Amino acid sequence: MAKITFVTRDNEHITLEASSGSLMKLATQNGIKGIEGECGGVCSCATCHVHVPEEHSAKTGEASEIEKDLLELSDNVQDNSRLCCQVQITEELDGLVVHVAN
């Protein structure tokens, strides 16, 4: 199980546990404010935009070109932006913190 903390725009810290699926699915199933996942996780809407702190970027890896293209259309984009539908939960994500961008 990986413990993942979502920090909402209201600075609420919500820690959840999971062993599989995407960060987006975990967030939407648990009502994380600001993570909509309108496309269902197929990387076509950017409603699951998060910021990954630099110290955790190695855990999540780099965004794909398609993901980067979608992020360019989003508000509040930073170098550490990711679409959480594209981050799959593994044991290596244990301790991950992501900040909701929307």
TANOR-V184308 format. One record per helix or strand of 3 or more residues. SS is the DSSP state (A for helix, B for strand). FROM is the first residue (numbers start at 1). TO is the last residue. If there is no record, write none. Layout:
# TANOR-V184308
SS;FROM;TO
SS;FROM;TO
This chain:
# TANOR-V184308
B;2;7
B;13;18
A;23;29
B;49;52
A;54;60
A;65;72
B;81;83
A;84;86
A;91;93
B;96;100
